[in-house]
Amino acid sequence: MTRIPVSGWTEKVAVAPGEGYVAYSTQTGQFYRLYVKEYTVNILNEVIGAEVKYQMPFTGSKASMRVFETQINLPAEGGSVPIFLESDGTIEPMSISILLDAGYIDKYRLPDGTLAPNSFLFTVPSNTSNKPIEGSLLIQFPYSDPIELPVVIAGQLPTLQWSDNPMNEWSSAAQEFNTYLHITNTTPDEVEFSTNFPDCRIEFQTYNEAYQWIYLKVTLGENNTGQPRKVVLTARTKDGRASAEIEFTQKVHDFQLAAETVNFDRQQGSYTVNITTTASEFTAVSSDETWCTVSKTSSAIVVRATANDTSKNRTATVRVRLNDGQTKTIEVNQNRFAAGDYYDIDGVTGVVFWTEGPRWKIVSMDETQAAWSLEQVPTGATDQEDGARNQAIIQSIPGWEGLYPAFAWCAAKNAANATGWYLPASNELLPLDRGTMEVVNATLASNGGSAYTGEGSYWSSTEYSNKDARYNAYYSTDIGGGHYKINTSTKSKTQELKVRAIHAF
């Protein structure tokens, strides 16, 4: 026997002279080499013992010892790990020195409970620090070279957790807000911050050591991308072992114009369009500055038109652009007419009393007095905005010329090349405020027409019921703001009231 055997161990064994054995004492932890020289017998020649030579301690001849692991790595939670050594023979006993500030050594038992040779169990407690514990195990043998096995017990992993702030959405305007980061197993100095946009910055404010909160200020620039943008705040330990992100959406700029169409009559004028936006800058440019110009304040656009002496309607476009690229347009229309203009074209004569964009309406030079209807039946002519529609409904009734005198008088103006005269709906003459009526009456008077009398009731083409229709009454009493009091009410269709025709272009 020259080596300590790796296997074949048993509690009891029958021995034979001339053979050798290796024994191990659990009390002393030593190996013995035995040689059975001869049996010892009694007078009956019965074997009662043996003459044994022994060597103690027995270490075996020097053997090459190898360890399977190149480094022992244990988690921060600690635990045990078996370590196995490999050789061509057993060379225990061994001594193990723990060259680190934690852990202890124990024998390693196989699943059946027996001790495994050339092996041991290394156990360490948890590492409460965030730094790894590093050291080694020095394994020494009586007749073999020592082995130093590196050991690393991992440090506790740091954790980073953002607070629930910020909200999911933030305004598009430049702003500042506070947020918080909870940290464990690390310090504020070991945490760095970044964002995905150069105009978004994170600044350290203070640290609450008791609750492990880092208080931060976030400076967010104006969103000038023209689209909602996703902002990401990132916290990361400098060693890269932990990171956390929080993201939110910065909305696109609000952009509303109080009006997208501006209408002028032929006279010089200006109109202010209020703008609602969160953008810090916007521009406004006219497509035709020969007659339409613009200027702006911090919250409005002023559109100006020169007098139109071209005898044609004209149109321009004002383009409003935010600094994020969003664009809206204002259509600017200037009519060739203004209220009070005398109109005499293609056999149609009258006075302009209303303009809107490229459209205008004229009132007839004369008026009459007539009943709305000679019968009290429903007609369906109930539109309060479109008198031409009501006129067409009445003219579809058989014998309408005799039954509906007010409508017939208006239609009679469609003679020769003239077409399009009708009895106005109840709301169509509302633009005739005091100022308009004065200029209309002045033109009527200077061109041989009959003026509005100021006081009196005029039929509209709007039916109210089987028996009644709507009328407009103009009172000369000024109710403020330069307007006549206009009373819209109803009367019996068969009653005679004033009638005035209008024409729309």
Residue, then its C-alpha position, 0 to 999 in steps of 0.5 A: m500500500t503506497r497510496i490512500p485509496v479513493s474507494g473501497w472503504t468499509e466499516k469491517v473487513a476480514v484480513a489475511p496475512g501478507e496483505g496491507y490495508v489503510a484505516y482511518s480514525t474519525q476520532t483523530g482524523q488520521f490515516y493508518r497503514l496496516y500490514v498483517k504479518e500472521y494470524t494469532v491462534n489459540i490452542l485449538n488452532e482458532v484464529i483469535g487475532a493477528e500480528v499487525k504492523y502499522q504506520m501512523p500517520f500515513t499520508g501516502s506517497k506524494a501525489s499530484m493534486r488538482v482542483f476542479e474549480t478555478q474560482i469559487n463564486l458565491p452569491a450575496e445571500g451566502g450559502s455552501v458549495p462543495i469543493f472537490l479535488e482530483s488526484d491519482g490517490t488520496i493524500e488526506p489529511m489536508s489543512i485549509s486556511i480561509l484567507l478572507d473575512a467570512g466562512y468556515i470549512d466542514k466535511y462533505r458527505l455524499p448523498d448516502g451520508t458517507l464522507a467523500p475523500n479529498s473534498f470539503l464543504f465551504t460555507v459563507p454567511s450573507n454579504t450585507s455590503n454592496k461591495p464583493i468580498e474577495g479572498s482565497l482558500l489555501i489548501q495544503f497537503p503533507y506531501s504535495d504542493p499547496i493550492e490557492l483557490p480564489v473566492v469571491i462573495a458577491g456584493q448586494l445588487p443595488t436597486l434603483q426605482w423611480s417614483d410615480n412622478p412624472m405624469n404620463e403627459w406633460s405640456s409642450a411648453a418649456q418647464e421644470f418639475n421635481t421627481y425622486l429616485h429610491i436607491t438601495n445598496t448604493t450611494p448617490d455618488e455612484v448613480e448617474f443620470s441621462t435623458n434621450f433629448p439634449d434639451c432635457r436635463i436632470e440635476f441632483q437636489t438633495y438626498n434623504e439618507a433615512y428614506q434613501w430618496i434622491y430628490l431631482k429637478v428635471t428641466l424640460g425644453e419646449n417640444n418643437t418637433g411638431q409631434p408628441r415626443k417620448v421623453v426617457l429619464t435614465a438612472r444607472t449605477k456607474d458600475g453598470r450593475a443596476s439601471a432604471e428608466i421612466e418615460f412620459t409623453q410631452k404633448v405637441h403644441d396646442f394650436q387654435l385660430a379663433a377664425e380661419t376665414v376673414n371677410f372684408d367688404r371693398q373698403q379698407g379694414s382690419y380684423t384681429v384673429n386670436i391665436t391659442t398656442t403653447a408655442s413660444e414663437f409663431t410667424a404669419v405671412s400673407s400670400d399677397e402683400t399688395w393689398c393684404t398685410v399681417s402683423k402679430t402680437s403675442s397672442a393674436i394676428v392682425v389682418r389688414a386689407t386696403a380698399n378694393d378698387t379693382s371691381k373684382n373679388r380678391t382672395a389671399t392666404v395668411r399662413v401661420r406657422l409655429n416654431d415646431g412646424q405646425t401650420k394653419t391658414i387663414e383665408v382672406n376674402q375681400n368683396r368688390f362691394a360694400a353695404g350701401d353700394y348701388y348695384d345695376i348689372d345685367g338688368v338687376t338693380g338694387v342696393v348692397f346690404w350684406t357681404e360675406g367673402p365672395r358673396w353679397k346680397i342686394v335689396s330691391m329699390d322699391e317695396t309694396q304691401a301685400a298678404w303673405s297668403l290668401e289661404q291658411v294651410p301648411t306649405g313647408a316654407t319654414d327655413q329661417e336662413d334661406g329665403a330662396r328655398n322658401q320661394a321655390i317651395i311656394q312656387s311649386i304650389p299650383g296657382w301660387e301667383g294668386l294665392y301668395p301675393a308677397f311671393a308673387w310680387c318678388a318673383a315678378k321682378n324676374a323679368a327680361n334677363a333678371t332672375g333670382w329675386y325672392l322674399p327674404a327669410s326671417n333672419e336674412l334681413l337681420p344684418l340691416d342694423r342702424g348703420t347699414m340701414e342709413v347707408v342703404n336708405a341714402t343710396l335708395a334715395s339718391n337713385g330714385g328708390s323708396a327708403y325703409t320707413g324705419e318703423g314698420s313690419y316686413w313679411s319674411s318668407t318663413e312660415y310659422s304655422n298653418k295660420d301664421a308667418r314670421y315678420n320683422a319689425y324695425y323700430s327707430t329707437d336706438i338700443g345701443g351699439g348703433h342698432y335698430k331694435i329688430n323684433t321678429s314675431t308672427k302674424s296671420k298670413t292673410q294680413e297685409l304687411k310691407v314686402r321687400a325683395i332681395h337678390a343673392f349673388 
